[in-house]
Amino acid sequence: MRNRVLALLAVSILLCAPVLIAQAPSGTKAFDPKAVDPEAAIKAAAAAAKAAAAAAAANWTPPRTAWGDPDLHGYWLTATYTPLQRPAELAGKPFYTEEEALAVFKKSVESDAEVDPRTVHYDWKEYGMDAWQSPVRPNRRTSLIFDPENGRLPPLSAEAQKRQADARAAARARNPQVGIQTLANWYTRCITGNNAGPMTRGGNPGSDSAAGAAGVTAEAQIFQAPGYAVLIMQSNSDARIIPLDGRPHLPSNVRNWLGDSRGRWEGNTLVVETTNFTAPGTNFLGGTAGTKLIERFTLAGPNTLRYEFTLDDSATWTRPWSAETFMPRIDPPLYEFACHEQNYGLMNVVKGAQTREAEEAKKK
């Protein structure tokens, strides 16, 4: 029953419009057991939300900043239950029907919410950061990827296949405990974040690898000033300052950890092109420093941001590919990015593993 209540709350809230039910005066109407049927309530909430959203869209005008740019500022949730790639069983089906989307969303929320609150452990559930505790919304897309049309990543280039095979071989040869201190694991050590993007990587926090999912932190802030936009990710408090004045990219021999971002307005859409990454590039699915990331930000409603991105990296994929999602507005602030600070257990694991490794070396 707890899960059903969570699912009902999630759908009625996350479909963007609250359902207001007038309450009759006490004693004027007998209790109607049908009113609490969860399936009927979900359908009613969805229908009401759809009607309210249509009415709001008809009367809504995108806001502008004091200097005339489209106003995208605010805090946005990047988590989603939609996978990056389309599952094999949904081949040829880019969109769910509305009923299918609600059923899939309800199932995901109920599964995600199955946690015993008496169990104390380090997890984002403890801090109200899990997807079912946030305003994640149902999505009719069966995958974030819409290009290629099959909703799947393009094939890897021959160069990328060799690069990834070499990396797997190196990982198998390395003690994973000792490897925590290697440069290849800066993300694990919380020294780096998700880098320049993309902002949404598919799946709710914890649903996939850190490189391919939302990660532990799934909040972002957009700040605007005349001639600039600033994108701040909660992950490692990474910030990109994006000039909008038409200046060219930096010379190709000048590289930034978060890349070199340049933005422009196309109508109400902010288009951001990022190049000049340092190795290992965007830190996303094995992309290289030669990656070009193009992002598009458009307000789709008062509390919804449409986010699209395209990744072009011929050293990794045989063709560019694109994805899309919708991000709900959330309340501020971005909380401090805290991970391994004062985590003595991590240090002891590493020291112990290194001691054993040194002892074994002496025996040889």
C-alpha positions, 0 to 999 in steps of 0.5 A: 500500500505504501508503494501505491501511495508513493506512485499515486503521489508521484504521478499526480505531482510529476505530471505537472499539475496538482489535482484539486478535489472539492471536499463536501461539508461533513455529513453531506455525502457517504464515503465512496470506496471507488474514490481511493482506487489507485489505478482510477486515481492515477488515470484521473490525475493524468487526465487532469494534468494533461488538461491543465498543461494544455490550458497553461501552455495556451496562456503561457509566454516564455519570460525574458531577462531584464536585458531581453534574453530568454530567461532560463535561470533556476534549478533543474533536476537531471534525473530520469527513469528513461534509459539512454538506449532503447531496450531490445524488447522495444525495438521499433517503438520510439514512444509509449502510449500515454497508458504505457508510459504511466504503467512503466513509470508507476512500476519504476517508482514502486521498485525504486521506493522499496526501501526499509526506512529503518535501514540506515546506510550511505545512500542518496535515499537517506537525503531525499535525493532518490528519483522517486522522492523528486519531481521526476516526470513520466516520459513517453520516449522509450529511450533518450536517444532519438537519433539514430532512429533505433534509439541505440548508440552508433557502433564504436569505431575500430579505434574506440574498440581497441582503446576500450579493450586495452583499458579493460585489460589494464583494469583486470591487471590492477588491484581495484583497491589499490587502483582507487588512488590511481589517476584513472579513478579521479571520479571514484575519489570525488576529485572530479565530477561528471565533467562538461556533460551531457547533463542527462545520461539516462536512468535515475541515480544509481541505475547504471555506471557513474559514467552512463547514468545520472550519478549520485548528484542529479541537480543543476543550476543555470545562472544568466548575466548580460552576455553570459550563461553559467551552468553549475552541476552539483557533481563536484560543483563543476561550473561552465561560464559560457560567453554569448557574444560570438567570440571564437573558440580557443585555439586547438592547442589550448585545452580545458578540463570542462572544455571550451563552451560558446553559446548563442541564441536561436529564437528562445533556445540557448545553443551551447557548443563545447570543444577543446576538452582535455583527455579523457574528454567528456568522461562519458562512454569513452569519449575522447578529447576530440569530442564536440558537444552541442546542447540545446536548452529551451523552456517548454513551460513555466517549470519544464526545461527541454534539454537536447544534446548531440555528441560528435566524436569520430574517434569513438562512434561511427556517426554523431548521435542525439538525445532529448529529455525534459527537466522539471524545475526544483527548489534551491539550493544546490547542496554541497558536493561531499563524498569521501571527506573524513572517510577513514574507511577508504584510506584504510582499505587503500593502505591495507591493500598497498601493504599487502601488495608490498609484502607480496613483492618482497616474497618474489 
